[in-house]
Amino acid sequence: MPYPELMLKPMRQELTVAGFHELKTVEDVDAWDGHRNATGLLVINSVCGCAAGMARPGVLLALDNSEAKPAYLGTVFAGQDQEATARARGLFPQVPPSSPSMALFKDGELVFFLPRHRIEGRTAEQVADDLQDAFTEHCG
């Protein structure tokens, strides 16, 4: 059962104030996926502690400290916006569902994926380092 939206608002805003587009519907995901001629970072957000302590802070650190950055930023909220999350995960069907997680696309192709098991138990700085390496390789 989804959490009350009031509780999720700060978790959503942590990314949206940094420029992420909130993808709440299938149509939102389809429109975001339409930017296939550039790089895009999709964050699958979550209410869990590793999203709060490592994933969201890590992605924000990476974006703040990288010269090379994805052109498009999007986020879906797992367990909340279920249809949008399912559609977003359909963009990388070869990868098992994982939340939180981050997917980097270049020209419509998945080029980097950071699953929960590479977020959980690490620091935000370590997550940021992984993302910055991917940004440098694929967004420069």
ChimeraX commands (.cxc) that place a marker at each C-alpha (Angstrom):
marker #1 position 0.00,0.00,0.00 radius 0.5
marker #1 position 1.39,3.42,-0.96 radius 0.5
marker #1 position 2.55,5.86,1.70 radius 0.5
marker #1 position 0.69,9.15,2.22 radius 0.5
marker #1 position 1.82,11.73,-0.32 radius 0.5
marker #1 position 2.52,14.25,2.44 radius 0.5
marker #1 position 5.18,11.92,3.80 radius 0.5
marker #1 position 6.77,11.48,0.36 radius 0.5
marker #1 position 6.84,15.13,-0.62 radius 0.5
marker #1 position 10.28,15.90,0.87 radius 0.5
marker #1 position 11.70,12.68,-0.63 radius 0.5
marker #1 position 10.42,13.69,-4.05 radius 0.5
marker #1 position 11.52,17.31,-3.68 radius 0.5
marker #1 position 15.06,16.35,-2.78 radius 0.5
marker #1 position 15.47,15.39,-6.45 radius 0.5
marker #1 position 13.01,17.71,-8.17 radius 0.5
marker #1 position 14.56,20.87,-6.71 radius 0.5
marker #1 position 17.84,19.66,-8.25 radius 0.5
marker #1 position 16.26,19.54,-11.71 radius 0.5
marker #1 position 14.83,16.02,-11.90 radius 0.5
marker #1 position 11.53,15.63,-13.71 radius 0.5
marker #1 position 9.00,13.73,-11.62 radius 0.5
marker #1 position 7.66,10.88,-13.73 radius 0.5
marker #1 position 4.38,9.91,-12.08 radius 0.5
marker #1 position 2.54,8.43,-15.03 radius 0.5
marker #1 position 3.25,6.13,-17.95 radius 0.5
marker #1 position 2.86,9.15,-20.21 radius 0.5
marker #1 position 5.49,11.05,-18.21 radius 0.5
marker #1 position 7.94,8.16,-18.62 radius 0.5
marker #1 position 7.22,7.91,-22.34 radius 0.5
marker #1 position 7.80,11.65,-22.79 radius 0.5
marker #1 position 11.06,11.51,-20.81 radius 0.5
marker #1 position 12.21,8.52,-22.85 radius 0.5
marker #1 position 11.63,10.60,-25.97 radius 0.5
marker #1 position 14.98,12.33,-25.40 radius 0.5
marker #1 position 16.87,9.56,-27.14 radius 0.5
marker #1 position 19.45,11.78,-28.82 radius 0.5
marker #1 position 21.25,12.65,-25.59 radius 0.5
marker #1 position 22.15,11.31,-22.17 radius 0.5
marker #1 position 19.62,10.81,-19.42 radius 0.5
marker #1 position 19.77,9.72,-15.81 radius 0.5
marker #1 position 16.77,7.94,-14.33 radius 0.5
marker #1 position 16.62,7.54,-10.55 radius 0.5
marker #1 position 14.23,4.99,-9.10 radius 0.5
marker #1 position 13.49,6.60,-5.75 radius 0.5
marker #1 position 12.39,4.79,-2.61 radius 0.5
marker #1 position 11.36,5.40,0.99 radius 0.5
marker #1 position 14.09,3.13,2.36 radius 0.5
marker #1 position 17.01,4.30,4.45 radius 0.5
marker #1 position 19.58,3.65,1.74 radius 0.5
marker #1 position 17.66,5.99,-0.59 radius 0.5
marker #1 position 17.71,8.70,2.07 radius 0.5
marker #1 position 21.27,8.19,3.25 radius 0.5
marker #1 position 23.15,7.11,0.14 radius 0.5
marker #1 position 21.19,7.22,-3.13 radius 0.5
marker #1 position 19.64,10.69,-3.17 radius 0.5
marker #1 position 22.62,12.41,-1.51 radius 0.5
marker #1 position 25.00,10.47,-3.76 radius 0.5
marker #1 position 23.32,11.47,-6.99 radius 0.5
marker #1 position 23.17,15.10,-5.86 radius 0.5
marker #1 position 26.87,15.06,-4.97 radius 0.5
marker #1 position 27.70,13.54,-8.34 radius 0.5
marker #1 position 25.76,16.20,-10.22 radius 0.5
marker #1 position 27.25,19.02,-8.13 radius 0.5
marker #1 position 30.81,17.80,-8.61 radius 0.5
marker #1 position 30.83,16.63,-12.23 radius 0.5
marker #1 position 31.73,18.63,-15.27 radius 0.5
marker #1 position 30.13,16.01,-17.51 radius 0.5
marker #1 position 26.45,15.57,-16.67 radius 0.5
marker #1 position 23.42,13.90,-18.22 radius 0.5
marker #1 position 21.28,16.23,-20.31 radius 0.5
marker #1 position 18.00,14.87,-18.93 radius 0.5
marker #1 position 17.13,13.92,-15.37 radius 0.5
marker #1 position 14.09,11.88,-14.41 radius 0.5
marker #1 position 12.81,10.08,-11.35 radius 0.5
marker #1 position 10.07,7.59,-10.54 radius 0.5
marker #1 position 9.04,6.53,-7.06 radius 0.5
marker #1 position 8.97,2.77,-6.55 radius 0.5
marker #1 position 6.02,1.49,-4.55 radius 0.5
marker #1 position 4.14,4.73,-5.09 radius 0.5
marker #1 position 3.80,5.51,-8.78 radius 0.5
marker #1 position 3.56,1.85,-9.69 radius 0.5
marker #1 position 2.56,2.09,-13.35 radius 0.5
marker #1 position 5.21,4.73,-14.06 radius 0.5
marker #1 position 7.84,2.65,-12.26 radius 0.5
marker #1 position 6.90,-0.45,-14.23 radius 0.5
marker #1 position 7.16,1.50,-17.50 radius 0.5
marker #1 position 10.52,2.97,-16.45 radius 0.5
marker #1 position 11.86,-0.47,-15.57 radius 0.5
marker #1 position 10.70,-1.59,-19.00 radius 0.5
marker #1 position 13.41,0.66,-20.45 radius 0.5
marker #1 position 15.97,-1.84,-19.14 radius 0.5
marker #1 position 14.22,-5.24,-19.05 radius 0.5
marker #1 position 17.52,-7.12,-18.82 radius 0.5
marker #1 position 18.09,-5.70,-15.30 radius 0.5
marker #1 position 16.20,-7.13,-12.29 radius 0.5
marker #1 position 14.00,-4.61,-10.44 radius 0.5
marker #1 position 15.91,-2.74,-7.77 radius 0.5
marker #1 position 15.09,0.30,-5.68 radius 0.5
marker #1 position 16.65,2.60,-5.16 radius 0.5
marker #1 position 18.66,2.42,-8.33 radius 0.5
marker #1 position 20.00,4.64,-11.10 radius 0.5
marker #1 position 20.09,4.09,-14.83 radius 0.5
marker #1 position 22.17,6.14,-17.26 radius 0.5
marker #1 position 21.13,6.18,-20.90 radius 0.5
marker #1 position 22.98,7.43,-23.94 radius 0.5
marker #1 position 21.14,7.77,-27.23 radius 0.5
marker #1 position 18.34,5.60,-25.84 radius 0.5
marker #1 position 20.60,2.75,-24.71 radius 0.5
marker #1 position 21.32,1.75,-21.13 radius 0.5
marker #1 position 25.05,2.35,-20.58 radius 0.5
marker #1 position 25.32,2.20,-16.77 radius 0.5
marker #1 position 23.18,0.85,-13.97 radius 0.5
marker #1 position 23.67,1.25,-10.24 radius 0.5
marker #1 position 21.47,-1.27,-8.37 radius 0.5
marker #1 position 20.49,-1.23,-4.72 radius 0.5
marker #1 position 23.19,-3.73,-3.74 radius 0.5
marker #1 position 25.84,-1.23,-4.94 radius 0.5
marker #1 position 24.16,1.59,-2.96 radius 0.5
marker #1 position 23.21,-0.08,0.30 radius 0.5
marker #1 position 25.99,-0.17,2.89 radius 0.5
marker #1 position 28.12,2.39,1.07 radius 0.5
marker #1 position 28.53,6.10,1.60 radius 0.5
marker #1 position 26.93,8.83,-0.47 radius 0.5
marker #1 position 30.45,9.78,-1.58 radius 0.5
marker #1 position 31.10,6.26,-2.90 radius 0.5
marker #1 position 27.81,6.32,-4.81 radius 0.5
marker #1 position 28.73,9.75,-6.19 radius 0.5
marker #1 position 32.14,8.44,-7.28 radius 0.5
marker #1 position 30.52,5.61,-9.26 radius 0.5
marker #1 position 28.12,8.04,-10.92 radius 0.5
marker #1 position 30.82,10.59,-11.69 radius 0.5
marker #1 position 32.89,7.90,-13.40 radius 0.5
marker #1 position 29.87,6.96,-15.51 radius 0.5
marker #1 position 29.13,10.62,-16.33 radius 0.5
marker #1 position 32.74,11.17,-17.40 radius 0.5
marker #1 position 32.69,8.10,-19.62 radius 0.5
marker #1 position 29.28,8.62,-21.22 radius 0.5
marker #1 position 28.27,12.28,-20.91 radius 0.5
marker #1 position 31.45,14.08,-21.92 radius 0.5
marker link #1:1,2 radius 0.2
marker link #1:2,3 radius 0.2
marker link #1:3,4 radius 0.2
marker link #1:4,5 radius 0.2
marker link #1:5,6 radius 0.2
marker link #1:6,7 radius 0.2
marker link #1:7,8 radius 0.2
marker link #1:8,9 radius 0.2
marker link #1:9,10 radius 0.2
marker link #1:10,11 radius 0.2
marker link #1:11,12 radius 0.2
marker link #1:12,13 radius 0.2
marker link #1:13,14 radius 0.2
marker link #1:14,15 radius 0.2
marker link #1:15,16 radius 0.2
marker link #1:16,17 radius 0.2
marker link #1:17,18 radius 0.2
marker link #1:18,19 radius 0.2
marker link #1:19,20 radius 0.2
marker link #1:20,21 radius 0.2
marker link #1:21,22 radius 0.2
marker link #1:22,23 radius 0.2
marker link #1:23,24 radius 0.2
marker link #1:24,25 radius 0.2
marker link #1:25,26 radius 0.2
marker link #1:26,27 radius 0.2
marker link #1:27,28 radius 0.2
marker link #1:28,29 radius 0.2
marker link #1:29,30 radius 0.2
marker link #1:30,31 radius 0.2
marker link #1:31,32 radius 0.2
marker link #1:32,33 radius 0.2
marker link #1:33,34 radius 0.2
marker link #1:34,35 radius 0.2
marker link #1:35,36 radius 0.2
marker link #1:36,37 radius 0.2
marker link #1:37,38 radius 0.2
marker link #1:38,39 radius 0.2
marker link #1:39,40 radius 0.2
marker link #1:40,41 radius 0.2
marker link #1:41,42 radius 0.2
marker link #1:42,43 radius 0.2
marker link #1:43,44 radius 0.2
marker link #1:44,45 radius 0.2
marker link #1:45,46 radius 0.2
marker link #1:46,47 radius 0.2
marker link #1:47,48 radius 0.2
marker link #1:48,49 radius 0.2
marker link #1:49,50 radius 0.2
marker link #1:50,51 radius 0.2
marker link #1:51,52 radius 0.2
marker link #1:52,53 radius 0.2
marker link #1:53,54 radius 0.2
marker link #1:54,55 radius 0.2
marker link #1:55,56 radius 0.2
marker link #1:56,57 radius 0.2
marker link #1:57,58 radius 0.2
marker link #1:58,59 radius 0.2
marker link #1:59,60 radius 0.2
marker link #1:60,61 radius 0.2
marker link #1:61,62 radius 0.2
marker link #1:62,63 radius 0.2
marker link #1:63,64 radius 0.2
marker link #1:64,65 radius 0.2
marker link #1:65,66 radius 0.2
marker link #1:66,67 radius 0.2
marker link #1:67,68 radius 0.2
marker link #1:68,69 radius 0.2
marker link #1:69,70 radius 0.2
marker link #1:70,71 radius 0.2
marker link #1:71,72 radius 0.2
marker link #1:72,73 radius 0.2
marker link #1:73,74 radius 0.2
marker link #1:74,75 radius 0.2
marker link #1:75,76 radius 0.2
marker link #1:76,77 radius 0.2
marker link #1:77,78 radius 0.2
marker link #1:78,79 radius 0.2
marker link #1:79,80 radius 0.2
marker link #1:80,81 radius 0.2
marker link #1:81,82 radius 0.2
marker link #1:82,83 radius 0.2
marker link #1:83,84 radius 0.2
marker link #1:84,85 radius 0.2
marker link #1:85,86 radius 0.2
marker link #1:86,87 radius 0.2
marker link #1:87,88 radius 0.2
marker link #1:88,89 radius 0.2
marker link #1:89,90 radius 0.2
marker link #1:90,91 radius 0.2
marker link #1:91,92 radius 0.2
marker link #1:92,93 radius 0.2
marker link #1:93,94 radius 0.2
marker link #1:94,95 radius 0.2
marker link #1:95,96 radius 0.2
marker link #1:96,97 radius 0.2
marker link #1:97,98 radius 0.2
marker link #1:98,99 radius 0.2
marker link #1:99,100 radius 0.2
marker link #1:100,101 radius 0.2
marker link #1:101,102 radius 0.2
marker link #1:102,103 radius 0.2
marker link #1:103,104 radius 0.2
marker link #1:104,105 radius 0.2
marker link #1:105,106 radius 0.2
marker link #1:106,107 radius 0.2
marker link #1:107,108 radius 0.2
marker link #1:108,109 radius 0.2
marker link #1:109,110 radius 0.2
marker link #1:110,111 radius 0.2
marker link #1:111,112 radius 0.2
marker link #1:112,113 radius 0.2
marker link #1:113,114 radius 0.2
marker link #1:114,115 radius 0.2
marker link #1:115,116 radius 0.2
marker link #1:116,117 radius 0.2
marker link #1:117,118 radius 0.2
marker link #1:118,119 radius 0.2
marker link #1:119,120 radius 0.2
marker link #1:120,121 radius 0.2
marker link #1:121,122 radius 0.2
marker link #1:122,123 radius 0.2
marker link #1:123,124 radius 0.2
marker link #1:124,125 radius 0.2
marker link #1:125,126 radius 0.2
marker link #1:126,127 radius 0.2
marker link #1:127,128 radius 0.2
marker link #1:128,129 radius 0.2
marker link #1:129,130 radius 0.2
marker link #1:130,131 radius 0.2
marker link #1:131,132 radius 0.2
marker link #1:132,133 radius 0.2
marker link #1:133,134 radius 0.2
marker link #1:134,135 radius 0.2
marker link #1:135,136 radius 0.2
marker link #1:136,137 radius 0.2
marker link #1:137,138 radius 0.2
marker link #1:138,139 radius 0.2
marker link #1:139,140 radius 0.2
view
